[in-house]
Amino acid sequence: MAKPLALTSGEPAGIGPDIAIEAWLRRSATNLPPFYLLGDRAFLAERARHLGLKADFAEVDADEATAAFTKALPVVATGKPATASPGRPDGNSADAALASIRQAVGDVMAGRASAVVTNPIAKSVLYRAGFKHPGHTEFLAELAGRDGKTPQPVMMLWSPTLAVVPVTIHVPLRDAIARLTSELIVDTARIVVADLKSRFGIVNPRLAISGLNPHAGEFGTLGTEDDEIVAPAIAALRNRGIEARGPLPADTMFHEAARKTYDCAICMYHDQALIPIKTIAFDSAVNVTLGLPFVRTSPDHGTAFDIAGSGKASPASLIAALKLAARMAATSVPPI
């Protein structure tokens, strides 16, 4: 039997528990691969009761999850209780969320799971508990490190119609511009190409690389960064045999005809990449971390405290994340 996916519980007060239960209830209709949820069985059963959902839960070890999956939602205990009410994080929230992530990474690194799928976390809750990382991605990279070396993680948002990667991520816009270098663009693009080949089975990936400024700088009249930073990076990628085009005006990269010409759009900052994909594919987009020694996907949304426990949360993005994780894990060997 195939190794199951390890699904983290995410922020207990958010919609992670809601959509995990909903996804399992739709396992047959959506042809979901087996997964287990890392968390607190009693907490999950109470959330199901609160939502009015009839779901069975089985506390199991990871190697028992696949066999249990057809009859009950397998739960692997983390030893950290969750007590938060929907929409109201409490003192246990950070410990419960972080323990789930640590154990999921440990399971996949040890071969007990085929991939990691993460439910949304609330960074503000974690920061109050002393969390030092900018976000999920950087924490996962630290957990994946070996022999003093931490891999460089790259965030991709993937959907069947569009895949995007921001070169700079969760930093203020002024800092994103200051941090942008040719080397960072090249390193990001190389990781993207490696994973498109090894995880997605694309033999010759095609990259479309945006400019930073409006109209890609318009020959220096709207900023010099595109000529001085982005264009040299594209030349370096081409010299490595990578099919890369640009710098391209970001406002003309994402219409239907343009999307057919590339496999991934590399953008210079967060919103330049995420606004198009969340407009085009909000319910089907998946957050994928590239550059790790294991597969990690996540729903493309946050904790949604305002609707947690209400029954309004859609499991569509989590279902897409589970399916993509299984596909990536089965495609090929990891690139690193």
TAJOTA-V715449 format. One record per residue. N is the residue number from 1. RES is the residue in one letter. SS is DSSP state (2 for helix, 1 for strand, 0 for the rest). OMEGA is omega in whole degrees, 0 to 359 (999 if undefined). NEAR is the number of other ideal C-beta (glycine too) atoms within 8 Angstrom. Layout:
n res ss omega near
N RES SS OMEGA NEAR
N RES SS OMEGA NEAR
This chain:
n res ss omega near
1 M 0 181 5
2 A 0 176 8
3 K 0 183 8
4 P 0 172 15
5 L 1 176 16
6 A 1 181 18
7 L 1 179 14
8 T 1 182 16
9 S 0 184 18
10 G 0 177 14
11 E 0 184 15
12 P 0 182 18
13 A 0 181 16
14 G 0 183 17
15 I 0 180 11
16 G 2 178 14
17 P 2 181 15
18 D 2 186 15
19 I 2 176 15
20 A 2 178 16
21 I 2 180 15
22 E 2 180 11
23 A 2 180 14
24 W 2 179 11
25 L 2 180 8
26 R 0 187 11
27 R 2 182 11
28 S 2 182 5
29 A 2 183 5
30 T 2 178 9
31 N 0 183 6
32 L 0 172 12
33 P 0 179 10
34 P 0 175 12
35 F 1 171 15
36 Y 1 182 16
37 L 1 179 13
38 L 1 184 15
39 G 1 187 17
40 D 0 185 14
41 R 2 182 10
42 A 2 178 7
43 F 2 182 13
44 L 2 178 17
45 A 2 178 10
46 E 2 178 8
47 R 2 177 13
48 A 2 178 12
49 R 2 179 8
50 H 2 181 8
51 L 2 183 10
52 G 0 182 5
53 L 0 178 9
54 K 0 181 3
55 A 0 176 11
56 D 0 180 6
57 F 1 179 11
58 A 1 176 10
59 E 1 188 7
60 V 0 165 11
61 D 0 184 6
62 A 2 183 12
63 D 2 177 5
64 E 2 190 9
65 A 2 184 15
66 T 2 180 10
67 A 2 182 6
68 A 2 194 11
69 F 0 185 14
70 T 0 186 4
71 K 0 182 6
72 A 0 175 9
73 L 1 182 13
74 P 1 179 15
75 V 1 175 15
76 V 1 186 16
77 A 1 176 8
78 T 0 183 12
79 G 0 179 4
80 K 0 183 10
81 P 0 173 8
82 A 0 184 12
83 T 0 187 7
84 A 0 172 12
85 S 1 179 7
86 P 0 178 12
87 G 0 185 9
88 R 1 177 8
89 P 0 178 10
90 D 0 186 9
91 G 0 179 3
92 N 0 190 12
93 S 2 183 15
94 A 2 180 11
95 D 2 181 9
96 A 2 182 16
97 A 2 183 17
98 L 2 178 10
99 A 2 179 12
100 S 2 180 15
101 I 2 181 15
102 R 2 183 9
103 Q 2 178 12
104 A 2 178 15
105 V 2 178 13
106 G 2 180 9
107 D 2 183 14
108 V 2 178 15
109 M 2 180 9
110 A 0 178 6
111 G 0 179 6
112 R 0 179 9
113 A 0 182 14
114 S 0 181 12
115 A 0 177 15
116 V 1 172 17
117 V 1 185 16
118 T 1 171 15
119 N 0 186 17
120 P 0 174 15
121 I 0 176 14
122 A 0 184 15
123 K 2 180 9
124 S 2 178 6
125 V 2 181 14
126 L 2 180 12
127 Y 2 179 8
128 R 2 179 7
129 A 0 176 8
130 G 0 179 5
131 F 0 188 10
132 K 0 186 3
133 H 0 177 7
134 P 0 181 8
135 G 0 180 9
136 H 2 189 9
137 T 2 183 11
138 E 2 177 10
139 F 2 178 11
140 L 2 179 16
141 A 2 178 15
142 E 2 179 9
143 L 2 181 10
144 A 2 184 13
145 G 0 178 10
146 R 1 177 5
147 D 0 177 4
148 G 0 182 4
149 K 1 178 6
150 T 0 180 7
151 P 0 176 11
152 Q 0 181 8
153 P 0 178 12
154 V 1 181 12
155 M 1 174 12
156 M 1 167 14
157 L 1 186 16
158 W 1 170 8
159 S 0 178 13
160 P 0 183 4
161 T 0 184 7
162 L 0 172 11
163 A 1 182 11
164 V 1 176 14
165 V 1 172 16
166 P 1 179 13
167 V 0 172 11
168 T 0 191 12
169 I 0 190 9
170 H 0 176 5
171 V 0 175 10
172 P 0 185 5
173 L 2 180 7
174 R 2 178 6
175 D 2 178 9
176 A 2 179 13
177 I 2 181 10
178 A 2 183 6
179 R 2 185 9
180 L 0 177 14
181 T 0 175 7
182 S 2 181 10
183 E 2 180 7
184 L 2 178 11
185 I 2 180 17
186 V 2 181 11
187 D 2 179 9
188 T 2 182 12
189 A 2 180 15
190 R 2 177 11
191 I 2 178 12
192 V 2 181 16
193 V 2 180 11
194 A 2 181 12
195 D 2 174 14
196 L 2 178 12
197 K 2 190 13
198 S 2 183 11
199 R 0 183 13
200 F 0 177 9
201 G 0 178 7
202 I 0 189 8
203 V 0 181 4
204 N 0 184 5
205 P 0 178 12
206 R 1 181 10
207 L 1 170 18
208 A 1 186 15
209 I 1 183 15
210 S 1 166 17
211 G 0 177 15
212 L 0 187 15
213 N 0 174 11
214 P 2 180 8
215 H 2 181 9
216 A 2 176 15
217 G 2 181 17
218 E 0 176 9
219 F 0 176 5
220 G 0 182 8
221 T 0 179 5
222 L 0 180 8
223 G 0 185 8
224 T 0 185 7
225 E 2 182 13
226 D 2 178 14
227 D 2 188 9
228 E 2 184 7
229 I 2 187 12
230 V 2 182 18
231 A 2 176 11
232 P 2 177 9
233 A 2 179 14
234 I 2 177 14
235 A 2 179 8
236 A 2 178 10
237 L 2 178 13
238 R 2 178 10
239 N 2 177 6
240 R 0 179 7
241 G 0 180 4
242 I 0 179 11
243 E 1 182 8
244 A 1 178 12
245 R 1 176 11
246 G 1 356 14
247 P 1 183 12
248 L 1 174 12
249 P 0 185 10
250 A 2 184 11
251 D 2 178 6
252 T 2 184 8
253 M 0 196 12
254 F 0 175 10
255 H 0 191 7
256 E 2 182 5
257 A 2 180 6
258 A 2 183 11
259 R 2 180 10
260 K 0 186 5
261 T 0 181 8
262 Y 0 178 10
263 D 0 179 8
264 C 1 175 14
265 A 1 176 16
266 I 1 184 16
267 C 1 190 12
268 M 0 180 13
269 Y 0 191 14
270 H 2 188 11
271 D 2 178 6
272 Q 2 179 11
273 A 2 191 14
274 L 2 178 11
275 I 2 180 8
276 P 2 186 12
277 I 2 178 15
278 K 2 173 11
279 T 2 185 6
280 I 2 191 10
281 A 0 186 11
282 F 0 185 8
283 D 0 184 8
284 S 0 181 11
285 A 0 182 14
286 V 1 174 15
287 N 1 181 12
288 V 1 174 13
289 T 1 178 15
290 L 1 176 14
291 G 0 178 12
292 L 0 177 12
293 P 0 176 7
294 F 0 179 11
295 V 0 173 13
296 R 1 174 13
297 T 1 181 16
298 S 1 172 14
299 P 1 182 12
300 D 0 176 12
301 H 0 183 6
302 G 0 186 6
303 T 0 177 13
304 A 0 180 11
305 F 0 186 12
306 D 0 180 5
307 I 0 179 9
308 A 0 179 14
309 G 0 183 11
310 S 0 184 7
311 G 0 182 7
312 K 0 184 5
313 A 0 179 12
314 S 0 177 7
315 P 0 188 12
316 A 2 182 8
317 S 2 176 15
318 L 2 177 13
319 I 2 178 12
320 A 2 180 14
321 A 2 178 15
322 L 2 180 16
323 K 2 180 12
324 L 2 178 12
325 A 2 179 17
326 A 2 179 13
327 R 2 182 8
328 M 2 181 13
329 A 2 183 10
330 A 2 189 6
331 T 2 187 9
332 S 0 176 7
333 V 0 179 4
334 P 0 184 9
335 P 0 182 8
336 I 0 999 6
